Amino acid sequence: MPSGLLKSALSTPLVICRRSFAPMLRSWHRISSFAALSARLNQPLPITTVVLGKSQVYGTGNIRCGHGLLIYPNQYMETQGSGEITIGDGVVLSTGVHLVAYTGIHIGKGTMIGEYSSIRDANHTREEGVTLRNSGHVAKPIVIGKEVWIGRGVTVLSGVTIGDGATVGANAVVTRDVAAGSTVAGVPAIPIQRKADTLLETTEPAVAASVIPEMHT
């Protein structure tokens, strides 16, 4: 039998089986992922949490989760020393989010964090005669309010507070506090409206309108 026909003959029943058992396999995968994450935390993981894939937990496991979380695969969560991560009800952690706390990270109710975002409350220090790897850390807590939308690939640095209802554009680096209800973007992240206002003040009106028409109305 030609290899193509043999491959088709063997794969067809396997495809049918996988389709038939797919719902059961997905349920088992979620239960297994939930159990694996729960076992690494020193606080109970609410049964209402949906865990869609493997999460990596390092350090003390001092992570407190609210109800109704949606956790996508490939999370990285680390707590060191007295550091704690607190995640409010209904938070969504998209694929590949990194959370590292040496002091504390608080994420408010209903917040959504985009894929591969990094939220770390500590920075390395440099010490004379000590390698960077073996140097200490300086940590300041990070507070993210309720109903905050953090886009894909965002970096939030130590000591930052993001107010309720704020939006952070994709790939932004947040180095300072973000006011409640505001929208920031860029490196470093600044309010988008401020950028628009500056452009309007320094550019001919017709040119500015063509560059940022949606903000000029």
WOQUI-V186801 format. One record per run of one state. SS is the DSSP state (H for helix, E for strand, C for the rest). FROM is the first residue (numbers start at 1). TO is the last residue. If there is no record, write none. Layout:
ss->SS from->FROM to->TO
ss->SS from->FROM to->TO
This chain:
ss->C from->1 to->2
ss->H from->3 to->40
ss->C from->41 to->49
ss->E from->50 to->51
ss->C from->52 to->54
ss->E from->55 to->59
ss->C from->60 to->62
ss->E from->63 to->65
ss->C from->66 to->69
ss->E from->70 to->71
ss->C from->72 to->74
ss->E from->75 to->79
ss->C from->80 to->83
ss->E from->84 to->87
ss->C from->88 to->91
ss->E from->92 to->93
ss->C from->94 to->97
ss->E from->98 to->101
ss->C from->102 to->103
ss->E from->104 to->107
ss->C from->108 to->111
ss->E from->112 to->113
ss->C from->114 to->117
ss->E from->118 to->120
ss->C from->121 to->121
ss->E from->122 to->124
ss->C from->125 to->136
ss->E from->137 to->139
ss->C from->140 to->141
ss->E from->142 to->144
ss->C from->145 to->148
ss->E from->149 to->150
ss->C from->151 to->154
ss->E from->155 to->156
ss->C from->157 to->160
ss->E from->161 to->162
ss->C from->163 to->166
ss->E from->167 to->168
ss->C from->169 to->172
ss->E from->173 to->174
ss->C from->175 to->177
ss->E from->178 to->178
ss->C from->179 to->182
ss->E from->183 to->185
ss->C from->186 to->186
ss->E from->187 to->187
ss->C from->188 to->189
ss->E from->190 to->191
ss->H from->192 to->202
ss->C from->203 to->204
ss->H from->205 to->211
ss->C from->212 to->212
ss->H from->213 to->215
ss->C from->216 to->217
